[in-house]
Amino acid sequence: MLKNSRRVIHLFLLLTFYIGVVSCNKDNTTGLQKKIDEYNQSDVGLKDYYTPEDYFYLGVAIPLSFIDNQKKTNLMKRHFNSITAENEMKWSSLQLTEGTFTYTNADKIVAFAEANGIKVRGHCLCWHNQVPSWIFKDGQATASKELVLQRLRTHITTIMTHFKGKVYAWDVVNEAIDDGSSVYRNSQWYAICGEDYIIEAFRAAREADPDAGLFYNDYTAIDPTKRDKIYDLLVKLKAEDLVDGIGLQGHWNIGYPSGLLISDAFNKYRSLGIELQITELDVSVYTSNTDPETTYTDAIEEKQSAAYSRFFNEFRTFKDDITGVTFWGLADDYTWLDNFPVRGRKNYPLLFDVNLDPKPAYFEIIDF
Ligand code: GLA
């Protein structure tokens, strides 16, 4: 008898718990659906919540193919007032063969932006990746420092002259700082030219288009050790008035970085009196290279919203120093993180889902 009534109570408790969970989930879903319905009935976008006057430009990095996809162009136009070409302005896209400059694809992105009143961020003039090997060769031999610097100058001058008045800011040098104990990355640029290639790149850029904002761009720029090395480089560049800002890429994840790491870095860079831009923001759902592939569960979605919320809190706090926040991708249907650092591991790092609908993270960052 006692056993039976215990069983009944047990069952009752289980049932209550179950009903609670179901209705709570239903509430969340309905809540989100309601927000999406309202969103679909309006045309207000990110750039209206974060105006350039009060906050910063909102940007998105896209491949050329997006400009022929109406659903995507609508989404871009609604939310963003700055565009970065994902690959089309890199060295190997613009000057694969020495002396032959190919602007067709980059020009199409610029024309799309111009037609829609969107600014263009140039990315990037000098990097160790996506560069043709001829830069570092002289016949069969390694090119001299003079030859490499001359090629660098020619590239930067030609490209920036072509895009003068159309590209408002450039990542002049990308990822030149070492992740380990050295100061500079041991790239071919560095092996041949030492740090002079960085300074020369900025000099050429300043001369080619004095009106363009010049940025040094890097990842993990909030990591204290790397941050301090970047800072020292910026001091050198600033002494010659060669740099206008630091681009912090912002390839972050649902657990990293903390608000404190971000604000410490922002404070350090801002003390130089330069602009801060987040240039390649995405928030991976994986916190390590070895995390197994996951489905995008409610729990992960919630963690991601919390991370986005934390990041944008910091961005708003530093709104007087930050002039741009660019996402590295438009929606979860297309992201480089599906193949990096693990090939074929699906990721969901952006504000819009695979169907281009806004995710909870979107509603989180516009709610302030
Ligand atoms: C770096 C570069 C970008 C892009 C990403 C990966 O962050 O700066 O241009 O190549 O890697 O997509």
Residues whose N, C-alpha, C, O or C-beta is under 5 A from the ligand:
A	BS01	GLA	E86 W336
